[in-house]
């Protein structure tokens, strides 16, 4: 009771012919059989050719423009009037920048930056400078002499 047909052939590894995709006009001319018989020959242009499909993201130029519009402002610098007040008070006490730096436990370059107006204001350093020089450096009346503690 064998169901095998001795006359049939089985070919292993033989692929069925897939329809040929025409890429340009010369390939289309090679398919002359279809043209001769009058069959419909259609060509389609691939619109996504050469595009990374995994990278279809947002418009990067628009995002870059938004980033430029929302740039963070640089940190504020010390007001030039503070630098002048530090310099005049230091000169009145006949101190050099190095002497003032030693008295406030800061580097001379920090004192130089504050006097030139290049430093970012730090309340701790300004407080040290106020006590060392006896001059007000924060608030409304910058350069005014500091009074002693209030007595009641």
C-alpha positions as CSV (number, residue, x, y, z in Angstrom):
1,X,0.0,0.0,0.0
2,X,2.5,2.5,-1.1
3,X,1.3,5.8,-2.4
4,X,4.4,6.8,-4.2
5,X,4.3,7.6,-7.9
6,X,7.3,6.2,-9.6
7,X,7.0,8.5,-12.7
8,X,7.0,11.9,-10.9
9,X,10.1,14.0,-10.2
10,X,10.9,16.0,-7.2
11,X,13.6,18.7,-7.7
12,X,15.2,19.9,-4.5
13,X,16.4,23.5,-4.3
14,X,14.5,24.8,-7.3
15,X,12.8,28.1,-6.9
16,X,9.8,29.3,-8.7
17,X,10.5,32.4,-10.8
18,X,9.5,35.6,-9.1
19,X,8.2,38.5,-11.3
20,X,11.0,40.7,-12.4
21,X,11.0,44.3,-11.1
22,X,12.0,46.8,-13.7
23,X,14.1,49.6,-12.5
24,X,14.7,51.7,-15.6
25,X,13.7,51.9,-19.3
26,X,16.3,49.5,-20.5
27,X,14.9,46.8,-18.3
28,X,11.5,47.6,-19.6
29,X,12.7,47.2,-23.2
30,X,14.0,43.8,-22.4
31,X,10.5,42.7,-21.5
32,X,9.4,42.9,-25.1
33,X,7.1,39.9,-24.8
34,X,4.8,41.9,-22.6
35,X,4.8,44.8,-25.0
36,X,4.3,42.6,-28.1
37,X,1.3,40.8,-26.6
38,X,-0.2,44.1,-25.5
39,X,-0.2,43.4,-21.8
40,X,-0.3,46.3,-19.4
41,X,3.2,47.2,-18.3
42,X,3.3,49.5,-15.2
43,X,6.3,51.2,-13.7
44,X,6.3,52.7,-10.2
45,X,8.8,55.1,-8.7
46,X,9.9,54.3,-5.2
47,X,9.4,57.4,-3.1
48,X,11.3,56.2,-0.1
49,X,14.4,55.0,-1.9
50,X,17.7,56.1,-0.2
51,X,16.0,57.2,3.0
52,X,16.7,55.7,6.4
53,X,13.2,54.5,7.4
54,X,14.2,54.1,11.0
55,X,15.3,57.8,11.2
56,X,12.1,59.5,10.1
57,X,12.2,62.0,13.0
58,X,11.3,65.6,13.6
59,X,12.5,68.5,11.5
60,X,16.0,69.1,12.9
61,X,16.4,72.6,11.5
62,X,13.2,73.7,13.2
63,X,14.4,72.3,16.5
64,X,17.8,74.0,16.2
65,X,16.0,77.3,15.6
66,X,13.9,76.8,18.7
67,X,17.1,76.0,20.7
68,X,18.7,79.3,19.5
69,X,15.6,81.2,20.6
70,X,15.5,79.7,24.0
71,X,19.2,80.1,24.8
72,X,20.0,80.5,28.5
73,X,21.2,84.0,29.4
74,X,24.7,84.2,30.8
75,X,25.0,84.6,34.6
76,X,24.9,88.2,35.7
77,X,28.2,90.0,36.4
78,X,29.0,92.3,39.3
79,X,27.7,95.8,38.9
80,X,30.6,98.2,38.0
81,X,29.6,100.5,40.9
82,X,30.5,97.6,43.3
83,X,34.0,97.3,41.7
84,X,34.5,101.1,42.1
85,X,33.4,100.9,45.7
86,X,35.7,98.1,46.5
87,X,38.6,99.9,44.8
88,X,38.1,103.2,46.5
89,X,37.6,101.6,50.0
90,X,40.7,99.6,49.5
91,X,42.7,102.6,48.5
92,X,41.4,104.6,51.5
93,X,42.7,101.8,53.8
94,X,45.9,101.8,51.8
95,X,45.6,98.1,51.0
96,X,46.7,96.2,47.9
97,X,44.6,93.6,46.2
98,X,46.8,90.9,47.7
99,X,46.4,92.3,51.2
100,X,42.6,92.4,50.8
101,X,42.7,88.8,49.4
102,X,44.7,87.6,52.5
103,X,42.3,89.4,54.9
104,X,39.2,87.7,53.3
105,X,40.9,84.3,52.6
106,X,40.3,84.7,48.9
107,X,42.7,84.6,45.9
108,X,44.0,87.9,44.5
109,X,42.5,87.0,41.1
110,X,39.0,87.0,42.8
111,X,39.5,90.5,44.1
112,X,40.7,91.6,40.7
113,X,37.7,90.1,39.0
114,X,35.3,91.9,41.5
115,X,37.0,95.2,41.0
116,X,37.0,94.9,37.2
117,X,33.3,93.8,37.1
118,X,34.0,90.4,35.6
119,X,33.0,88.2,38.5
120,X,29.6,86.7,39.2
121,X,28.3,88.0,42.4
122,X,28.6,85.7,45.4
123,X,26.9,86.9,48.6
124,X,29.5,85.1,50.8
125,X,32.5,86.9,49.2
126,X,30.7,90.2,49.1
127,X,29.9,89.8,52.8
128,X,33.6,89.2,53.5
129,X,34.6,92.2,51.5
130,X,32.1,94.4,53.3
131,X,33.4,93.4,56.7
132,X,37.1,93.8,55.6
133,X,36.6,97.2,54.0
134,X,33.8,98.6,56.2
135,X,31.8,99.6,53.1
136,X,28.4,98.5,51.9
137,X,28.6,96.5,48.7
138,X,25.1,95.0,48.4
139,X,21.7,96.7,48.3
140,X,20.7,100.2,47.3
141,X,23.4,102.4,48.8
142,X,26.6,100.8,47.5
143,X,29.8,102.5,48.7
144,X,28.3,103.8,51.9
145,X,30.2,103.3,55.1
146,X,29.0,100.5,57.3
147,X,27.8,101.5,60.8
148,X,28.4,99.3,63.8
149,X,25.8,97.1,65.2
150,X,22.5,98.8,66.2
151,X,22.2,99.5,69.9
152,X,18.7,99.6,71.5
